[in-house]
């Protein structure tokens, strides 16, 4: 997302919409994958702020030094 578009709550609302949709279908968990690459700090921070936990880290998944991070949240 472009930095000027960040911080307005759109991402939070989109994730909440997806979570609600999953709950309505009796889903119980959401997994989100992202990169560990430099420049993804804001993305990683966003997922942590909305109560996602780092569930897995797959070393060098995308390329050497770029791990796949898997965040999870149990939906209640």
Phi, psi and omega in degrees: 000142178296137183306327180291339180270352183279152174089001181267358177091000182295314180299317179298318179293321179296315179295318179299319178300314180296316178301315180297320179296317179296316178301318182296341179256017180067022174286155184234355183207149174234132176248137178232131181250143175208178182264155175266003185302151174306140182099351180258010181301318180295321179296313180298317177299321178301311181298321178294320180295331180262026170071033171264141180251145176290113183263332182202150175225118179254107185299139173054031184294309183280318175192172181303125179087000181237097184275155169270127176253132179244117177259147180225156175211129174279130182263129183246000000 
